[in-house]
Amino acid sequence: MTHIVGIIGIGHVGAAVAEALVLRKSASKLILIDKNDAKAQAEVYDLADQNTFLTPGTQVRQIQYDSDWQELSECDVLVMAA
C-alpha cells in the first residue's frame, strides 16, 4: 500500500515530521515544499542519506515554492507546518 505525504514548511516541525515518516517507513513518498527552496533541497539530501540504510526506502522529492503545486493533489495526507 502506498501512502503519499506532502509537507509544506520545512522548519523545525516540518523537518521533524519528515524524518519521523522516513525512519518509521510510514510513507512511500514524501513531497517537500518550503519558501526557501535551498532549505527544502538540503532536507531532501539529508533524508536520502537516511534512506540508504532503510529498505524499502521512502521516495523523497522537493517541489519549487513558486511552481505549480498540482502534484500535491495526489497526497493522502498534507502537513501544513509553515
C-alpha positions in Angstrom: 0.0 0.0 0.0 1.3 3.4 -0.9 1.0 6.5 1.2 1.9 9.9 -0.2 2.5 12.7 2.2 3.1 16.3 1.4 4.8 18.7 3.9 4.6 22.5 3.4 7.1 24.3 5.6 10.5 22.6 6.3 11.4 24.4 9.5 11.9 22.5 12.8 8.5 20.9 12.8 8.3 20.1 9.1 11.8 18.6 9.1 11.0 16.5 12.3 7.8 15.2 10.7 9.6 14.3 7.5 12.4 12.5 9.5 9.9 10.5 11.6 7.9 9.5 8.5 11.1 8.2 6.8 12.5 6.4 9.8 9.2 4.7 10.6 8.6 3.9 6.9 5.2 5.4 7.3 5.1 6.9 3.8 6.1 5.5 0.4 6.6 9.0 -1.0 7.3 12.4 0.6 6.8 15.7 -1.2 8.5 18.7 0.5 7.8 22.4 -0.1 9.4 25.4 1.6 9.6 29.1 0.8 13.4 28.6 1.0 14.0 26.2 -1.9 17.6 25.6 -0.8 16.5 24.5 2.7 13.9 22.1 1.2 16.5 20.6 -1.1 19.0 20.2 1.7 16.4 18.3 3.7 15.8 16.0 0.7 19.6 15.3 0.7 19.6 14.6 4.4 16.6 12.2 4.2 18.1 10.5 1.2 21.2 9.7 3.3 19.0 8.2 6.0 17.1 6.2 3.3 20.4 4.5 2.3 20.1 2.2 5.4 16.3 1.6 5.1 14.8 -0.9 2.6 12.5 -0.3 1.1 13.1 3.4 1.5 10.8 6.4 1.1 11.0 8.3 -2.1 11.6 12.0 -1.2 11.4 14.9 -3.6 11.0 18.7 -3.5 8.7 21.0 -5.4 9.9 24.5 -6.1 7.9 27.0 -4.0 6.9 29.3 -6.9 5.9 26.4 -9.2 2.6 24.7 -9.7 1.7 22.7 -6.6 -0.6 20.4 -8.6 1.4 17.3 -7.5 0.1 17.8 -4.0 -3.3 16.7 -5.3 -2.1 13.1 -5.2 -1.2 13.3 -1.4 -3.1 11.2 1.1 -2.0 13.5 3.9 -0.9 17.1 3.7 1.0 18.6 6.7 0.9 22.3 7.0 4.0 23.2 9.1 4.5 26.7 7.7 
